[in-house]
Amino acid sequence: MGVFALTLRLFHAEVRKLLLIIGLAVSFIILFQCFSFSYGKIFVPSPTSKISVVKLVSNATTLNDSNMAELFVNVVANDTNGSDPEEEARYKHNTLEANTGSDSSSEVNRYLDGSFSKFKDQNSHERKSKPRITQGKSLMSGYITSTDDGSTKVMVEIAKNSEKMINGPKPTTDYGGVVPFISAIVAAKGLQSSNLSSGTSSSLLGANLPSQRNAETSIGTQHTNFKPLQIESAISVSQMNSLLLQSIDSSRSLRPRRSSARDRELLSARQEIGNARVSRKVPVLHASVYQNISKFERSYEMMEQILKVYIYKEGVKPIFHLPKMRGIYASEGWFMKLMEGNKKFVVKDPRRAHLFYLPFSSNMLRSALNGQDFQHVKDLQKYLKDYVELIAGKYSFWNRTGGADHFLVACHDWAINLTKNIRSCIRALCNSNAAKGFEIGKDTTLPVTYIRSMEAPLENLGGKPPSERNILAFFAGGMHGYLRPILLQYWQNKESDMKIFGPMPRDVEGKRKYREHMKSSKYCICAKGYEVHTPRVVESIYYECVPVIISDNYVPPFFEVLNWEAFAILVQEKDIPSLRNILLSIPEEKYLEMHARVKLVQRHFLWHKRPVKYDLFHMILHSVWYNRVFHIKTR
């Protein structure tokens, strides 16, 4: 028995040694496999990493030898022409902040060397010197930034709204999640899916992506958590007109139960405007650019005769009564400044007023409360709601009409959401998205005017005559949103008469070249950024270039009175592949007519330090007046 027991113990010892060796071998194999995976699948750089995208791709065998530098060709951020640096402070959860360094070339740097990075917008007035890697739920994939020299930071927004695109964990693919995002955008927007085929020179974002079948398979089967971007059907111009007429007709059926003397004056003005039949042919106005020139002339005349506005004194600076008159959000500041200094329309007695102005700045509200426990849109919404409740408690005018005779003027992207709780009033908004809460007929579009000089807002106005405009179409700007990368992919460096670029340098020479391109082009492409609006619409009119608006569901400024189809081209986003053919199909005679009409409407989009008749200040006020007159609802 003793020998048997000894033998058994020796056997167990040998078995334990064998199991230990097997365990070590298995551990070594697992460890080896982890480090042998392709970088494109598992690599997440540290904030200080300087490994380039090109190096990562060269080590990734699953990328079918495609070059990641080519994948992100033409993709950059920061709108250096036609956008203010503060525009880059965007939604904390849905967009990112980026820097663009100056470059001697006016075209986009085609080879980007950097590391994948994401970092949140921490301050609307500051750019971070170093990107931070952040992990979180529903963060977007596909951002790139260079950290080699600290001077050039470029990032790509593959998808605008991550919450709409991802349900659950971020999908993992051989392309780090880029392909399904791109494929979903293309599919959702109705672009030609054939351009996703392997080896196609015009494949989206310049990469030799997998075939259409493979792309569909990766979305439909391998990544079950992925949801395509949900895009609403575009609202056509004719549908917008129908909605406008419907809103007017619906208000006609209402009969006031209790009205003031001011309400009766508005109802009388409405009848006179509605009965206007024969135009008096004001020399500076031309019927071709208006929906109904007789009604516009009479409405404007009535506004000058009777309109009175009361401005609430409540509210403290900088959110209230402090206009900011430079940058991309300058429209709200210029209107505030000129309205508060106006003696013709403003009254001190609120009982004499037809309209009541809430003098707040959405831009200052967004920035002044940042970092003071006002971190979310709902907090800012509540701030405005509390302000209105203060007004309603002190005065009787808001409660009398439910706010229908009150109005606000706001240009920040967030304004449409910031004012959600007080949307009963008339809102003049730059972000006039008819599919996202902008109410045609009640709200009105505030033009986006990028003002660089308070002292000379009309500097460099005008452009070359049609005979000297040798560029068919021009665009330059940062890759804000999903649309602009697609525009560049289809048209950058494709045709000699299509000057489609990324951002131009911010220096004096870069800005001069930008203006010269607009002044020398027949058509100026006004492609949406993160939101539906862009300052290029007004810039095109400044430089007498026919605007080509590519922004589904965007309601153009002064839509109530201007006939935009007479002097602008409205192209649906899905038609970007056909953009050049659309422009070439326009007869020369038609183009000359549109160019002449752009010059005719120019007076309506100009800021003057002292307002003049029919200028931008008066047109904004007229739109508010017009919507109130035709939608008066008394109690």
Order of alpha helices (4+ residues) and beta strands (2+ residues): alpha-alpha-alpha-alpha-beta-beta-alpha-alpha-alpha-alpha-alpha-alpha-beta-alpha-beta-alpha-alpha-alpha-beta-alpha-beta-beta-beta-alpha-beta-alpha-beta-alpha-beta-beta-alpha-alpha-alpha
